Amino acid sequence: MNLTEKTVKQNVVFEGKIIRVRCDDAELPDGKPCKREVVDHAGGASVLYVREGKVLLVRQFRYPYMEETLEIPAGKLNPGEDPARTAARELAEETGWQPASVEHMFTIYPTPGYSAEKIYIYRAHGVREGQVHPDEDEFVTAAFYPVDEVLSMIEKGEIKDAKTIIAVMSLRLQK
């Protein structure tokens, strides 16, 4: 069975700094017309760093939810930037820790029903301490948490960020 939908016409309805919103004319697999609302985003990269059984997490305020979150370090891809470079850069900017290398773990589609965003999840290796250099509009604190404590926070619903949950739960799979 063919499940492919076709784009007939892209219609941009909003163009912002980090997202573009479209309401496209599309065609369903059976040939019937439909509308598809899409949020385009450059994508992001995140990085899991585990040291001596502890996970490095950043705490920051997330305006859409009006609450603080605990997350693995992450950031938006710059145009043409390799996601591995983004992951390494964000780890250094947000926490001061500088990886010698990062290893790709997963690529996820956080909201495939309406967004084209991809998030690349990496694991940091050969990390050394450096200086924190957050973006001007970024206010974050970083701390190490024991893996078991992070798993407990996930199970209790205290950590809600999807990329963080996926990255940390992968540690459980590796046991």
N, C-alpha and C positions, 0 to 999 in steps of 0.2 A: 504494500500500500504506500502510495506517495503521500508524504506529509508536508512537503515543501510549499511554503507560501511565497508569492512573488511580490516585489515592490513595484507598484505602478508609478507612483510619484511621491517623492519626499517633500514634505511641507514643514519647514522650520517655523515654529511659533514663538520660540524664545532662544536667545543666544546670550549666555552669561559668561562669567570668568571661568567657571569649572564645569558647567554643564550646558548642553544644548537640548532643547525639547522639540520633538517632531510629532506631527499627527499625519502619518502617511496614509495614502490610498494604497491598498494592497489587494491581492487576490488569493483566496483560499485554494487549497488543493483541488476542490471540485469546480473551480472557476468562478465562484461567487465573489463579488466585491466585499471588502471590509475596510475598516479603519484600524490602524495600529498606532498606539501612543508609545513613543520611545524616548528614553533619556540617554543621550550620548555622553560619555565621560571618558577622559583619556586613560583611565585605569590607574591602578596603584600597585605598589609592591610593599610587602611586609617582611619582617625578619624575626625568626625565633632564635633567641640566644639562651642556651642553658649552660650554667657554670656550677659545678659541684652540686648537682641536684636541685638547682634553683633556676627559675625562669625570670628573665628580665622583662618587666612590664612597665608601661607608662600610664600614668593617671592624667586624664585631661577632661575638660568640660566639652560636651558635645551639644551644641546649640539645638539641633533638631529634636533632641530628646529632653533637653533642659536638665541634664544630669551629668555627673562625672562618670567616666568609664575607665576600666582597666583593660589595656590592650597591648598586644605586641607592637613594637615600633613599626610605623608604616607611613607612607606618603604617596602623593600623586606623581605619576610619571610626567616628566617634562617632555615636550615634543621631540620625538626621535630618540629618546633616552632608553637605553637597555634596562629592562626591569631589574637585573642583578645589580646594576650600578645604583639604581634608585634605592633598592633595599639597603645596600651598604651605606649610602649617603644618609638615609633616614636614621639608621642605627647610630651613626656618628653625630648627626645634628641633634637628635632628641635625647641621647643618653651619654654621649661622649665616648662610647665604646666603638673601636674601629676594627672591623674584621679583615683578616688577611684574604679571606675568600668567603663566598656564600654559595650554598648548594640549593638548587631548585627542588622544592618538595611537591608543590601542587600549584595548579592554576584553577581558580574558582570563579564561578559566575554567581555573585551574591544575590542578585534579583533578576533572574532571567525572564520573568514575565513582562518586564517593561524597560529594563536597562541593558545597555550593551557593555557595561563596565566589566572588566576582568581584574581580578586581584591575583598577583603572583606572590606565592608564599615561599620564602627561602629559610635556610638554616645557616647561621653564622659559624665560622670556624676560624681558629687562630686569632682570637680577639684580644686586643690590647686596649688599655685605658687611655683616653684622650680628653679633650675638652668638649663641653656641650655648646652647640651653636644652633639654638632653635630659630625658626623663622620669626620675623617681627611680630606676627599676629598669633604666635603659638606659645601657649603657656602649659608646660607639662612638667611632671616630676617623674623620676624613674627609680625603681627599686627592684630588688630580687626577692622572689617569693618561692618557697619550697614547692616542688612539683605537686606533691600530695595536697598542699593547701590550695593551689590553683585548681586542681581537679575538684576539690571540695567546693570551691567558690562557683565553679561551672555547674556542678550538680545542684547547688542551692539556688541557682539563677542569679547569682551576684555578678557574674561575668556574662554579658549578653552579646558581645561582639563576635560575629560569625568567624572571621578570619582567625581570631585568637582561639576560639573553641576548637576549630579544625586543627590548627597547628599543635595545640597542647594535647588534644585527644590522640593525635598521631603518636605521641610519646608512649601512650598506653598501649597502642598497637605494636610498638617496637619491642615491648617486653617479652 
